[in-house]
Amino acid sequence: MANENPYNPPGAEVADIAGGTFVKHQVRRLSPHQNAKVSAVMFAVTSLIFLVPFGLFAAAFAPDGATGAGMGVGFLIFAPLIYLVVGYVMTVIACAIYNLIVKFTGGIEYESQVGDT
């Protein structure tokens, strides 16, 4: 039997190269909600990592009495929420587009190795 290894999915292309078995896979569908949840949280956390130090730096060097010179605390709280919502929506749209295009292109292909290296 050519495909005896239980780790090789049926229909996967298998090649034995340098003692390891490489299997090609194609991503046929992306889950919009799950991918959007993960990417939205990543966008929000990343925005916090960059915006908080930048906001503190801007506030420290803002001239005294300057109106609107520094970023307010409201912006530092509101910006990650914007990143979260926009990141979620854009990822859902991107996954939906991918799921439509994959029918014509065959999807993203990657190779994984099964066995010893």
C-alpha positions as CSV (number, residue, x, y, z in Angstrom):
1,M,0.0,0.0,0.0
2,A,1.6,3.3,-1.1
3,N,0.0,5.5,1.6
4,E,0.4,3.3,4.7
5,N,1.4,6.1,7.1
6,P,-1.6,7.2,9.1
7,Y,-0.2,10.8,9.2
8,N,-0.5,11.2,5.5
9,P,-4.0,12.3,4.5
10,P,-5.6,10.5,1.6
11,G,-4.8,12.2,-1.7
12,A,-1.8,14.0,-0.4
13,E,1.4,14.0,-2.5
14,V,4.1,12.2,-0.6
15,A,7.8,12.3,-1.4
16,D,10.7,10.6,0.4
17,I,13.6,13.0,0.5
18,A,16.8,12.5,2.6
19,G,15.2,10.0,5.0
20,G,12.1,12.1,5.9
21,T,8.7,12.0,4.3
22,F,7.4,15.3,3.0
23,V,3.7,15.8,2.4
24,K,2.1,18.6,0.4
25,H,-1.1,20.1,1.7
26,Q,-3.4,22.8,0.3
27,V,-5.5,25.1,2.4
28,R,-9.0,24.7,0.9
29,R,-10.9,27.0,3.3
30,L,-10.2,29.6,6.0
31,S,-12.6,29.9,8.9
32,P,-13.6,33.6,8.9
33,H,-14.7,33.9,12.5
34,Q,-11.8,32.0,14.1
35,N,-9.1,33.7,12.0
36,A,-10.8,37.1,12.6
37,K,-10.8,36.6,16.4
38,V,-7.1,35.8,16.5
39,S,-6.0,38.6,14.2
40,A,-8.2,41.2,15.9
41,V,-6.7,40.5,19.3
42,M,-3.2,40.5,17.8
43,F,-3.9,43.9,16.2
44,A,-5.2,45.3,19.5
45,V,-2.3,44.1,21.5
46,T,0.2,45.3,18.9
47,S,-1.4,48.7,18.9
48,L,-1.1,48.9,22.7
49,I,2.6,48.0,22.4
50,F,3.3,50.9,20.1
51,L,0.7,53.5,21.1
52,V,1.3,53.6,24.9
53,P,5.0,54.4,24.7
54,F,4.5,56.8,21.8
55,G,1.6,58.5,23.8
56,L,3.8,58.8,26.9
57,F,6.7,60.2,24.8
58,A,4.4,62.7,23.1
59,A,2.9,63.8,26.4
60,A,6.3,64.2,28.0
61,F,7.5,66.6,25.3
62,A,4.3,68.5,24.6
63,P,4.6,72.2,25.5
64,D,2.9,73.3,28.6
65,G,-0.6,74.5,28.0
66,A,-0.6,73.3,24.4
67,T,-4.1,72.4,23.3
68,G,-4.3,69.1,21.4
69,A,-0.5,68.7,21.3
70,G,-0.3,65.3,23.1
71,M,-2.5,62.3,22.7
72,G,-5.1,62.0,25.4
73,V,-5.8,59.0,27.6
74,G,-9.1,58.6,25.7
75,F,-7.3,58.1,22.4
76,L,-4.9,55.5,24.0
77,I,-8.0,53.6,25.2
78,F,-10.0,54.1,22.0
79,A,-7.4,53.3,19.4
80,P,-6.9,49.6,20.3
81,L,-10.7,49.2,20.2
82,I,-10.7,50.6,16.7
83,Y,-7.8,48.3,15.7
84,L,-9.8,45.3,17.2
85,V,-13.0,46.1,15.3
86,V,-11.4,47.0,12.0
87,G,-8.9,44.1,12.2
88,Y,-11.8,41.7,12.8
89,V,-13.9,43.0,9.9
90,M,-11.0,43.1,7.4
91,T,-9.9,39.6,8.3
92,V,-13.5,38.3,7.8
93,I,-13.5,40.0,4.4
94,A,-10.1,38.6,3.5
95,C,-11.1,35.0,4.5
96,A,-14.3,35.3,2.4
97,I,-12.4,36.5,-0.6
98,Y,-9.8,33.7,-0.1
99,N,-12.6,31.1,0.2
100,L,-14.1,32.3,-3.2
101,I,-10.7,32.4,-5.0
102,V,-9.5,29.0,-3.7
103,K,-12.1,27.3,-6.0
104,F,-10.3,28.6,-9.0
105,T,-6.6,28.7,-7.9
106,G,-6.3,25.6,-5.7
107,G,-5.3,27.4,-2.5
108,I,-2.1,28.0,-0.6
109,E,0.1,25.0,-0.7
110,Y,2.6,24.1,2.0
111,E,4.9,21.1,2.7
112,S,5.2,19.3,6.0
113,Q,7.6,16.6,7.1
114,V,6.6,13.4,8.8
115,G,9.2,11.2,10.4
116,D,12.8,11.8,11.5
117,T,14.9,14.7,10.3
